[in-house]
Amino acid sequence: MTNLFPEESEARDFLETRGLTVHVIPAGSAKTPEFLVDGDARGYVVEVKARHDSREWSRALRRGAVAYQARPIGYGRWAEYVARDALKQLQSIDPQHGRWWILWLAVRCHAGTEAMVRQAIGSLFGIRQVAYCDPGSQDATMGRCLFAKPGVFERHPEIVASVVATGGGFAFCVNEFATDYDSFQSSALYLSFASIHPPMSATDLTRNRGFFQIADRSVARHDDHALASYLERAYGIENAIMLDMKDHSASMIVPRRQR
């Protein structure tokens, strides 16, 4: 029997409890996804990627030093890198794209776990923070903006959804750029999540959670001034400033005192 990492076992168990049949793809010389999943229409191909604490953080803890960590709480490069790698693996096992492609992002960080989850989701949707004033007000307000960068979903419409898992919970993010998104909404996986909570989508985030979005793809998204000007025009806000905020955390192992 193929040995699975804990995050892979978590993904397999979750899928099986949804009544799906999970086939583990044996590891070989070439990189392949973790699972082929049957029992629902087209079926799925699932690639699992895990994010652990950095080596520097772990080494600092072992030395008894203070381990410092800073994580973006919006778009970050990690999810983009793993998505590119995942696409090659998904393509290798399903070259005709006959199944729905799922990217499973397992967050296994001890430092800044919540920030890493926000970074993963922010990377999927290209999220950045924006400070702004409402008309006639001098008080700054913080908001979040979708597609301020071309995120994983926008760049890779082959991926129809991503599960962000922490070991204690799941966020289910769906890709409205995907060409097979309409059919996916009738899938067992989509309906399973939807029965608990509406899947996280660009539509949900803008309509129900107060996110801005850059709907005009002609806006130069490498230009903060162009982004801020667009948001001011589109949403009637003033003095917009694009931000890339980070979460900072520090940890240290304190020896237990002997009595």
Secondary structure per residue as TSV (DSSP state, phi and psi in degrees):
chain	resnum	aa	ss	phi	psi
A	1	M	-	360.0	137.7
A	2	T	-	-69.5	130.1
A	3	N	-	-77.8	133.3
A	4	L	-	-112.2	147.1
A	5	F	-	-70.1	158.4
A	6	P	H	-54.6	-40.4
A	7	E	H	-68.6	-30.2
A	8	E	H	-72.3	-39.3
A	9	S	H	-63.4	-39.5
A	10	E	H	-60.9	-44.9
A	11	A	H	-64.1	-45.8
A	12	R	H	-60.0	-47.1
A	13	D	H	-62.4	-40.6
A	14	F	H	-62.2	-45.5
A	15	L	H	-65.9	-39.9
A	16	E	H	-67.1	-33.7
A	17	T	H	-69.9	-12.3
A	18	R	T	-91.4	11.3
A	19	G	T	80.9	14.3
A	20	L	-	-96.0	154.7
A	21	T	E	-101.9	118.4
A	22	V	E	-104.1	123.4
A	23	H	E	-107.2	117.8
A	24	V	E	-76.0	127.2
A	25	I	-	-84.1	118.3
A	26	P	-	-59.3	139.2
A	27	A	-	-69.0	140.2
A	28	G	-	-139.7	-164.0
A	29	S	S	-69.9	-31.0
A	30	A	S	-97.1	146.7
A	31	K	-	-72.4	133.5
A	32	T	-	-136.3	164.5
A	33	P	-	-66.5	171.1
A	34	E	S	-77.2	-44.0
A	35	F	E	-137.2	142.8
A	36	L	E	-103.1	133.5
A	37	V	E	-123.9	126.7
A	38	D	E	-117.5	175.6
A	39	G	S	103.9	8.2
A	40	D	S	-155.4	103.7
A	41	A	T	43.7	-116.4
A	42	R	T	-69.1	-25.0
A	43	G	-	82.1	178.4
A	44	Y	E	-133.0	157.1
A	45	V	E	-119.4	130.7
A	46	V	E	-122.4	126.3
A	47	E	E	-112.3	128.1
A	48	V	E	-105.5	127.4
A	49	K	E	-124.9	135.5
A	50	A	E	-113.8	144.6
A	51	R	E	-115.8	117.4
A	52	H	E	-109.8	172.4
A	53	D	-	-62.2	151.4
A	54	S	-	-67.2	155.8
A	55	R	H	-62.4	-36.7
A	56	E	H	-62.5	-41.4
A	57	W	H	-63.8	-45.5
A	58	S	H	-65.5	-41.3
A	59	R	H	-64.6	-40.5
A	60	A	H	-61.9	-40.9
A	61	L	H	-63.5	-42.5
A	62	R	H	-64.3	-31.4
A	63	R	H	-78.0	-9.7
A	64	G	T	82.8	12.5
A	65	A	S	-90.9	171.7
A	66	V	-	-77.3	124.8
A	67	A	E	-95.8	120.4
A	68	Y	E	-109.1	140.6
A	69	Q	E	-140.7	134.4
A	70	A	E	-126.3	126.7
A	71	R	E	-127.3	136.4
A	72	P	E	-61.5	144.7
A	73	I	S	-106.2	18.4
A	74	G	S	-136.5	-140.3
A	75	Y	-	-56.0	133.6
A	76	G	-	-138.2	157.1
A	77	R	H	-75.2	-21.6
A	78	W	H	-57.3	-50.5
A	79	A	H	-64.6	-33.4
A	80	E	H	-65.3	-43.2
A	81	Y	H	-62.7	-46.6
A	82	V	H	-69.7	-30.2
A	83	A	H	-65.9	-42.1
A	84	R	H	-61.3	-43.3
A	85	D	H	-65.2	-41.9
A	86	A	H	-62.6	-38.8
A	87	L	H	-60.6	-40.3
A	88	K	H	-62.2	-40.9
A	89	Q	H	-70.2	-42.0
A	90	L	H	-63.1	-41.7
A	91	Q	H	-62.9	-35.0
A	92	S	H	-65.5	-29.8
A	93	I	H	-102.8	-18.7
A	94	D	-	-139.2	66.5
A	95	P	T	-63.8	-24.8
A	96	Q	T	-88.7	-0.6
A	97	H	-	53.7	48.3
A	98	G	-	-79.9	-17.0
A	99	R	S	-112.8	167.9
A	100	W	E	-78.2	135.3
A	101	W	E	-99.6	125.2
A	102	I	E	-120.1	130.0
A	103	L	E	-104.0	117.3
A	104	W	E	-102.8	113.8
A	105	L	E	-104.0	111.5
A	106	A	E	-99.8	116.8
A	107	V	E	-91.3	114.7
A	108	R	E	-123.3	42.4
A	109	C	-	-97.4	138.5
A	110	H	S	-86.7	-27.7
A	111	A	S	-101.7	124.7
A	112	G	S	62.2	43.5
A	113	T	H	-59.6	-47.7
A	114	E	H	-62.0	-40.3
A	115	A	H	-64.2	-37.1
A	116	M	H	-67.8	-37.1
A	117	V	H	-62.9	-44.4
A	118	R	H	-64.6	-35.5
A	119	Q	H	-66.5	-42.2
A	120	A	H	-61.1	-47.8
A	121	I	H	-66.3	-40.4
A	122	G	H	-61.9	-33.8
A	123	S	H	-71.9	-34.5
A	124	L	H	-64.1	-41.0
A	125	F	H	-104.4	4.5
A	126	G	T	63.3	46.0
A	127	I	-	-87.1	136.6
A	128	R	E	-131.3	163.0
A	129	Q	E	-91.4	154.5
A	130	V	E	-139.6	131.7
A	131	A	E	-98.5	140.1
A	132	Y	E	-158.1	169.3
A	133	C	E	-118.7	141.9
A	134	D	-	-73.4	154.3
A	135	P	T	-53.5	130.4
A	136	G	T	79.8	1.0
A	137	S	-	-110.5	147.2
A	138	Q	-	-100.9	-1.1
A	139	D	S	-87.7	126.9
A	140	A	E	-77.1	142.3
A	141	T	E	-123.8	144.9
A	142	M	E	-99.4	136.4
A	143	G	E	-137.7	177.1
A	144	R	E	-128.4	144.4
A	145	C	E	-128.2	124.1
A	146	L	E	-77.2	149.2
A	147	F	T	60.7	24.2
A	148	A	S	-68.5	-21.1
A	149	K	S	-130.5	153.5
A	150	P	-	-68.1	106.7
A	151	G	-	-82.7	-178.7
A	152	V	H	-58.4	-45.5
A	153	F	H	-63.7	-42.4
A	154	E	H	-67.1	-41.5
A	155	R	H	-73.0	-29.0
A	156	H	-	-129.5	75.1
A	157	P	T	-67.6	-6.3
A	158	E	T	-68.9	-26.4
A	159	I	E	-85.7	116.7
A	160	V	E	-87.1	-22.8
A	161	A	E	-162.4	160.7
A	162	S	E	-137.7	135.4
A	163	V	E	-101.1	126.3
A	164	V	E	-105.8	111.3
A	165	A	E	-115.1	138.4
A	166	T	-	-112.7	0.1
A	167	G	S	91.6	-22.7
A	168	G	S	-120.3	-3.6
A	169	G	-	-175.0	172.9
A	170	F	E	-135.9	142.2
A	171	A	E	-115.4	131.1
A	172	F	E	-111.4	111.6
A	173	C	E	-111.4	131.9
A	174	V	E	-116.3	149.5
A	175	N	-	-104.5	102.8
A	176	E	T	-74.9	-6.9
A	177	F	T	-80.4	-17.3
A	178	A	-	-66.1	136.9
A	179	T	T	-67.8	-23.5
A	180	D	T	-104.8	21.2
A	181	Y	H	-64.8	-40.7
A	182	D	H	-59.8	-45.3
A	183	S	H	-69.1	-31.1
A	184	F	H	-64.9	-27.4
A	185	Q	T	-66.1	-14.1
A	186	S	T	-98.8	4.4
A	187	S	S	-76.7	158.0
A	188	A	H	-63.4	-37.8
A	189	L	H	-66.6	-46.1
A	190	Y	H	-60.8	-49.3
A	191	L	H	-65.9	-32.3
A	192	S	H	-63.0	-46.7
A	193	F	H	-68.8	-41.2
A	194	A	H	-63.8	-25.7
A	195	S	T	-71.2	-19.5
A	196	I	T	-98.5	-46.0
A	197	H	S	-159.8	143.4
A	198	P	-	-56.7	130.1
A	199	P	-	-55.6	147.7
A	200	M	B	-77.6	117.9
A	201	S	-	-135.8	166.9
A	202	A	H	-61.4	-39.1
A	203	T	H	-62.7	-45.4
A	204	D	H	-63.6	-43.6
A	205	L	H	-65.8	-35.8
A	206	T	H	-82.0	-39.8
A	207	R	H	-77.7	-37.6
A	208	N	H	-113.8	-14.7
A	209	R	S	-124.2	11.2
A	210	G	-	76.0	17.5
A	211	F	-	-77.4	143.7
A	212	F	E	-80.0	169.0
A	213	Q	E	-151.0	151.7
A	214	I	-	-92.6	94.9
A	215	A	-	-82.5	-22.1
A	216	D	-	-92.2	107.1
A	217	R	T	-72.0	-8.4
A	218	S	T	-81.0	-10.7
A	219	V	S	-65.4	135.5
A	220	A	-	-74.5	98.8
A	221	R	T	-78.1	-5.7
A	222	H	T	-84.8	-4.6
A	223	D	-	-110.6	106.4
A	224	D	H	-61.5	-35.2
A	225	H	H	-65.0	-42.0
A	226	A	H	-64.2	-40.3
A	227	L	H	-63.7	-48.1
A	228	A	H	-62.7	-41.7
A	229	S	H	-63.7	-40.2
A	230	Y	H	-61.1	-46.9
A	231	L	H	-63.8	-38.1
A	232	E	H	-62.4	-42.1
A	233	R	H	-70.2	-44.4
A	234	A	H	-72.9	-33.1
A	235	Y	H	-117.0	0.6
A	236	G	-	67.8	27.9
A	237	I	-	-97.7	171.9
A	238	E	E	-130.1	155.7
A	239	N	E	53.8	42.3
A	240	A	E	-71.8	139.2
A	241	I	E	-133.8	124.7
A	242	M	E	-79.8	138.2
A	243	L	E	-131.7	155.8
A	244	D	-	-127.0	84.8
A	245	M	-	-81.3	153.2
A	246	K	E	-127.4	152.6
A	247	D	E	-99.4	128.5
A	248	H	E	-111.9	132.6
A	249	S	E	-141.1	152.4
A	250	A	E	-135.5	141.2
A	251	S	E	-136.9	153.4
A	252	M	-	-155.8	139.3
A	253	I	-	-85.2	120.9
A	254	V	-	-102.9	118.1
A	255	P	-	-58.9	141.3
A	256	R	-	-71.6	132.7
A	257	R	-	-72.2	137.1
A	258	Q	-	-79.6	133.9
A	259	R	-	-86.6	360.0
